[in-house]
């Protein structure tokens, strides 16, 4: 992958940032300078690292659980069509509410610790993976299925040799959207109630009207999300190895 | 061999019902295919060819008034699934499988271990002109090559009857005539029974021992013509008076049936 264009763009953005502060005399509590933000992070590396680690673990744990559940349910629904007709309308109804809206409930049910964050991450990913996988599994047309039937393949053989591989590009789309949603859900949940985590760090800095450390938290969260996304891209390449 | 040939269709009907109206796709289809024969089937579009093929492949059930006999045995309820090598119109190669694994697909479904299936498939690659392409993916192949892979997949599913549904329909004329000659060579070596659907009269006569012409919908056998051209056949055969004679007769019938379809839909 060629990193040059994105590096140039990023450098340009930072230069513009500095320029805007110098030109319009923006006070530091409105918009701190990039270098100051970096310094703020480096002055207290342990705090940000442990906060981001917790947030990442919560997001990954919930993402994995939710993705597995969504994928598994989709496979079951394809094998037992009545299940699909019964559950898909409910899934669509729940998923049309922004999952963030469930955070207060999650905090009441699962407490302020990591469990509520994992639950929120799982909720944020489960339906998008479920619906995408379901769509993908139904993608093969009648003719391809008939070909396998003519070779004597049964229901499971068709699932394994045709529907699952055919669904992988759609599954990958679901995973990408789901990971972003999981990370957002965890950070917002941490802001609304938590003992630790990057969201909580941002929240506390906000309460103290400390813009510099809000920005520091946001910067660390952004870097963490980018890293998670890079890992997922590598996983995706293995799931859709042929394109 | 049983008196009924390899495959016998007796008074086969297929009616489709939707919203109170009945459409007759096939009406009293009746023919016998002898083992080792190369039979081609032509007919105007929408004459029920594909329905007929699906019935012979075991994918669809004929109506109760007729019967399908395979090796003398009446076939019911998907009995034919897994008994006939079926090649649909589209190549239907799986993009996530290499060419080799696409070719070995039917063997794997039959339960052969993957390694043995690959070995068996690999042995056919030179004959199908695909040597060196084993590890390629289908999107890297030309249309003619993809069709050969699909044909190899069908061949490796070793059944007495091969059912080919317009396998060369999507190819350009030059590739198509190369593929026809090549198919005859393969057939001469392996001697399986072939039922080959096409809408190209030249192709039907050039390939077949027999040409069955279907009528316009509702489809039935309109004529069943023996082709006694000597084998092996080269492209030259298409210029012989004998070939042109058969072609003239069949063309008249096919045109008449096509006109019926045309005026019915107009």
Interface residues (C-beta under 8 A of the other chain):
Chain A: X143 X144 X146 X147 X148 X149 X150 X151 X152 X153 X157 X161 X162 X165 X166 X168 X240 X241 X242 X243
Chain B: X54 X57 X58 X59 X81 X82 X84 X86 X88 X89 X90 X92 X94 X95 X96 X97 X105 X106 X108 X109 X110 X137 X157
